Amino acid sequence: MRVMQAVRAGKIASPESLPPFVASTARNVIHEFRRKGSREGPLGELDFVAPAKDFVVDDSRRRVMERVLERLKPRERELLRLYYYEDLSKEEISARLGIDPERVRLIKSRALKSFREFYDRLVKTATR
């Protein structure tokens, strides 16, 4: 469906770009299907007990991460929250933020890149 909609909307630039587009669309649909299935699984089978060291973030790193999040654009912050904390699908996120579903991946990737860059800069200045 998605491929046909893209073709009809003229989003495919050339015949050569169709096979990679079909492959990436199929990969994305499979990932979405897996994510959705994992959210709907029975809770009894999940292991909620994990070593405490896996969840511990020392205060200095937590403060750095909070400062980094403050530097992100509000839409990027909200998108990351919806994606990682609420585990929403691309379509659900696009509906909540009022953006095209195809832009969700782009905004997420830019937000993560900015997060990494801000984090690295703050960590470097903190260790000097």
C-alpha positions in Angstrom: 0.0 0.0 0.0 2.7 2.5 1.0 4.7 1.9 -2.1 1.7 2.3 -4.4 0.7 5.5 -2.6 4.2 6.9 -3.0 4.2 6.0 -6.7 0.8 7.6 -7.3 1.9 10.7 -5.4 5.0 11.0 -7.6 7.4 10.5 -4.7 9.6 8.1 -6.6 12.1 10.2 -8.6 13.2 7.5 -11.1 12.7 3.8 -12.0 16.1 3.0 -10.5 15.1 4.3 -7.1 12.0 2.0 -6.9 13.8 -1.2 -5.7 15.6 0.5 -2.8 12.4 2.3 -1.9 10.5 -1.0 -1.8 13.2 -2.7 0.3 13.4 0.2 2.8 9.6 0.4 3.0 9.3 -3.3 3.7 12.0 -3.1 6.3 10.2 -0.3 8.1 6.9 -2.1 8.0 8.5 -5.2 9.5 10.1 -3.1 12.3 6.7 -1.4 13.0 5.0 -4.8 13.1 7.6 -6.2 15.5 7.4 -3.1 17.8 3.6 -3.3 17.8 3.7 -7.0 18.6 6.1 -6.5 21.4 3.9 -3.9 23.0 0.8 -6.2 22.9 2.5 -9.2 24.4 1.4 -10.6 27.8 3.1 -8.9 30.7 3.5 -12.1 32.6 6.2 -13.3 30.2 8.4 -10.2 30.6 11.3 -10.1 33.1 11.0 -6.8 35.0 13.8 -7.7 37.4 17.2 -6.4 36.2 20.4 -5.6 38.0 20.3 -2.2 39.5 23.5 -1.2 37.8 21.7 -1.3 34.5 19.4 1.6 35.6 21.8 3.7 37.6 22.9 7.0 36.1 25.1 9.1 38.3 24.0 12.6 39.1 26.6 14.3 36.9 25.5 12.4 33.8 21.9 12.9 34.6 22.5 16.7 34.9 24.4 16.7 31.6 21.6 14.8 29.9 19.0 17.2 31.3 21.0 20.2 30.0 21.3 18.5 26.6 17.5 17.9 26.4 17.0 21.6 27.2 19.0 22.5 24.2 17.0 20.4 21.8 14.1 22.0 19.9 10.8 21.4 21.6 9.5 19.3 18.8 12.6 17.1 18.9 12.3 16.7 22.6 8.6 15.7 22.3 9.3 13.3 19.4 12.0 11.5 21.4 9.8 11.3 24.5 6.9 9.8 22.4 9.2 7.4 20.6 11.4 6.2 23.5 9.2 6.6 26.6 5.7 6.1 25.2 6.8 3.6 22.5 4.4 5.1 20.0 4.5 4.1 16.3 5.6 6.5 13.6 1.9 7.1 12.6 0.8 7.8 16.2 3.7 10.3 16.7 2.9 12.1 13.4 -0.7 12.4 14.4 0.2 13.8 17.8 2.8 16.3 16.5 0.8 17.2 13.4 3.6 16.2 10.9 3.8 13.9 7.9 4.6 10.3 9.0 7.6 10.3 6.6 9.2 13.2 8.5 9.2 11.4 11.9 12.3 9.3 11.0 14.1 12.4 9.7 13.3 14.5 12.8 14.2 11.6 15.1 17.6 11.1 13.4 18.4 14.8 13.5 17.3 15.0 17.2 19.6 12.1 18.1 22.5 13.6 16.2 22.0 16.9 18.0 21.7 15.1 21.3 25.0 13.3 20.7 26.8 16.5 19.7 25.5 18.5 22.7 26.3 15.6 25.0 29.8 15.1 23.7 30.5 18.9 24.0 29.2 19.1 27.6 31.1 16.0 28.7 34.3 17.3 27.2 33.9 20.7 28.9 33.0 19.0 32.2 36.1 16.8 32.2 38.5 19.7 31.5 
